[in-house]
Amino acid sequence: MENLESKVISAGLRTSINGEDIPTFPDFTSEIREHKNKVSTLPFVNQKQSFLKLIRALSTKYPYAVLVGDSGVGKSLILDYTLGVLTGEIDFKSVKKEIPESIPLLKDLTKRVEKYQHMEHLMLPNLFDPMRVYIVSYSDSRIGMQDWDVAEQFGMDLGHFLEFYGQNSRDDIRTIMDKSQFSRYIKNAVGQIYTKTYEEAHKMMGAPGVEPSESTKLGSIMLDKILYSFKLSLPEDLQEDLTGTCELATDYQLKLLRSVAGFNELRTNISKEELEHGLAQTLIPQASHKIYSKIINEILHTDITGIDEDKKFSMLRSEFEEYSKNVNELRKKTHQLKTQDDVLRFIRSKEKPYRQKQRISQTTIESVKSQINQFYEEYSSKKCTPAVKDWLRLVKEYFTKQDDYIRSSLEGMLDRIREAEDSVEPLPKPEKKQDPKKRQKDYTYNAVGFKLQHGRHDVDITEILEPHYIEDSNSMQNSWTKVGDMSSEGLFAHFEDYDVDCPPHTLLTELGSFFKSGILVFKDSFSDFITFLTNDENKKTSLKEQFLEYLQTGLMTLVHDGITYQLKAPQIIVGCDNDDPFTSLKGLFPKDEIGLRSRIHTINVDSIADNTLETRIGTIQVLYEAIRQYNLDNKKNISITDDAANILLQQMIPLPGYMSLKYRDFTKSIDDICSYAVSQGTSEVDVTLLKNKTKDEIPTGFFARVNSEKGVGKFFDLPEKSVGYVNGLAVSGVGSSIVKVRSYVVDDECTQFRESAFKLHDSSAQMVDKDTTKGFSLSIDYIMLKLREMGVSKDFLNSYSSVKTFVDDFWSEMSGPSASLAFAVSMMSAITGDEIYKNRFVTGTLNPVTGQVGMIGGTYHKALVPLRLKELSDNNSDMYFLFPAGNLVDFSKDLAIDPFGLAEKVACFPVKTFEQAYHLFTCGNTITENDWQNSQKLGTEKVNDSVSRIKERYKNHCE
């Protein structure tokens, strides 16, 4: 039997160290044959526990949850499946077959969600507080429309009653004054009649044919006729007390009077009575008639405190008698007035301006309140929900309990009625020219309405009482909504532009996605939503506080332009995210952070599971379902061999004992393989096709830099062994290359002030990234630790020697800490003088405390470097590849579809520690079975022995 120590290891992958097997994975071909035709009704695989956690979270007091996990593990599939069950798309029978323990919770959840499906909203005005609108929510559109009909008809009937009250019940609107107010009002009104009449006379005095010298004399006669004009307009009982005479003047004046009275100048037989009647009818303008009629109307509709109806007309008669005295006084003074303008100014100076805002009498208010109560009694007996009946009651109470509101509104209406009565046919002012560009305000009864201060403006009562109904545009779809637009309008609601005539409750014209469903869904965007809330720039909106209120109460309060809307929000909120959605809260709103975290359940969806038979069966189902779906989508007939399926199944094992659940990436890779098979003109995926695909994916020029090592002074020209020389490996998008690490020790007695004895000295090496520099620091820490363990002073190198490390050639390919093992081996070799053989290649990250070799990336592609060098060597010499033992699983998976025969040409050693690697670098030109099987023991001895030589060399500086 061949001696173990002399047995040289041939090329191949070693899977045991020091007699201990490193676990990889077994062959799953038999399981594939047995389970490849098994079909599941669940869209997600190996995530039943995550589904159950979600259902349990949604069944709590706060039914809000977010699924958190890596991309492609099935979060969205779980979410969609949950929605399908809760909205009735997926039958309970299929769920019971796969996940029976979820059925009781799902039944309770569906009942809860049904309450909020197809949510519609009736918006009603709040008369007491216009800035807080009433919202009634419905899941049954029939009930919503029933309430809408009642509210709309009530609002329209009551609104029309009040809106047209002034027109239909003008005689019922009574006002109230005290005696002094009424007296001033009468004086003012009579004065207006007198002034308006004389203004008409003044215009006639300026008629063509009247000489200026005659104007004042003629005016004296006309003043006498004004009192007579009053007499003709008064009730008969008043006419008896007032008399007028017509003293004729000169023939010329008489002629003018006849002309003013409208008689033909040829007629001479005009009696005194005819002339007086003609002048009176001419001198009384229409405005005077209107003012007088207004006075009589006001007297009839005004309650005077302490005065009965007869006394009111007596006060009017007294005021006319007072003006009779004024006329006589004016007649005496007219000779002192030179022009008719002087007379008119004198008349106007006697007028006593007064405008009294009359208060509506309590009798009128009680009459209105009685009618409003009748509307309430009628409509409250109709079929509607308690919410609408409560609103009807509140509207009634607004009017019946708040007399001031109805009084002020009726007073405003009365003012507009009076303006309409006064201005139906407005007379132009003689003093000023009318600007044709300015339209004179034309008051009509159509413009008279019952207005209330609602919001910020006076609004017609009919518009205020008109309810606003928002129908769910998705009423025929599922009761869930995906949130996409992260804006306040897109998420919460849409408001119309503010209109001065628009009642506040009609501004909300479209509800956002938040309120259109029973389930609110965030797909892969929940952290965006949390960030959107917590970074709200508009502090007036306070979106985060509103969202917290929703989580606490199930209500959402919206504030727009000072108006408050409070709506019932969906019952369930559920979302997905690849990251922790609450990381954005750190440092923000610390008081409210608990409010979010405590009410939203975070469910971690696993990306790996135990490598059990059940887990593998699920993965097999994903594999064959992906192929089936590819064939269906592309109308192909691709199949796969059991051996190839076994290799693909092994690709889903990241570590021994675990199975990856990243099935989206797995499905995509299967699609790529099927597409590659089609491109190769075959319908079968086998191991050969997988290997060819791997080879075709190697970039063109991948070995260009390795091929250049055949040149002068390159790898093949180097000595077989040397001190401090280590071959590291690098792979980039450009290709693969050797990273040559060299370390030297330089004795220097004048370096006691040196910060460190270790320098990554090469100027080119200064260009490596920060992670590579950190890897170099890790190697320094480990070397210093080993020296300390052997009793070497920590300061002796700093004081007496310098270790300089260079990176030759492809230094720019170095990126990350994976060269730290190569750095440590190079520096230890330089310090101890141990020679390193050039046919060794290494990659790995070094732990500076334990000396363990950590995992790296790109193991397979780095191993292709020594393979290519072996092919380029003239004697096809042995090549050895050292890599972290933790990478054995993924390296083995790559070797299963390796098209280059790497495992048959290069000896690949998984190493766990620095000592193992150091021994394998320094044990000889060839590595024997003994070197490998006892690498840890021999490596420890090698390092200890080498460090002992250092102690002897620097014995004066060792402890």
Secondary structure, 3 states (H helix, E strand, C coil): CCCCCCCECCCEECCEECCEECCCCCCCHHHHHHHCCCCCCCCCCCCHHHHHHHHHHHCCCCCEEEEECCCCCCHHHHHHHHHHHHCCCCCHHHHHHHCHHHHHHHHHHHHHHHCCCCCEEEEECCCCCCCEEEEEEECCHHHHHHHHHHHHHHHHHHHHHHHCHHHHCHHHCCEEECHHHHHHHHHHHHHHHHHHHHHHHHHHHCCCCCCHHHHHHHHHHHHHHHHHHHHHHCCHHHHCCCCCCCCCCCHHHHHHHHHHHCCCCCCCCCCHHHHHHHHHHHHCCHHHHHHHHHHHHHHHCEEECCCCHHHHHHHHHHHHHHHHHHHHHHHHHHHHCCCHHHHHHHHHHHCCCCCCCCEECHHHHHHHHHHHHHHHHHHHCCCCCHHHHHHHHHHHHHHHCCHHHHHHHHHHHHHHHHHHHHCCCCCCCCCCCCCCCCCCCCCCHHHCCCEEEECCEEEEHHHHCCCEEECCCCCCCCCEEECCCCCHHHHCEEECCCCCCCCHHHCEEEECHHHCCCEEEECCCHHHHHHHHHCCCCCCCCHHHHHHHHHHHCEEEEEECCEEEEEECCCEEEEEECCCCCHHHCCCCHHHHHHHHCCCEEEECCCEEECCHHHHHHHHHHHHHHHHHHHHHHCCCCEECHHHHHHHHHCCCCCCCEEECCHHHHHHHHHHHHHHHHHCCCCEECHHHHHHHHHHCCCCCCCHHHHHHHCCCCHHHCCCEEECEEEEEEECCCCEEEEEEEEEEEECCCCCCCCCCEEECCHHHHHCCHHHHHHHHHHHHHHHHHHHHCCECCCHHHHHEEEEEEEEECHHHCCCHHHHHHHHHHHHHHHHCCEEECCEEECCEECCCCCEEECCCCHHHHHHHHHHHHHHCCCCCCCEEEEEHHHHHHHHHHHHCCCCCHHHHCEEEEECEHHHHHHHHHCCCCCEHHHHHCHHHHHHHHHHHHHHHHHHHCHHHEC
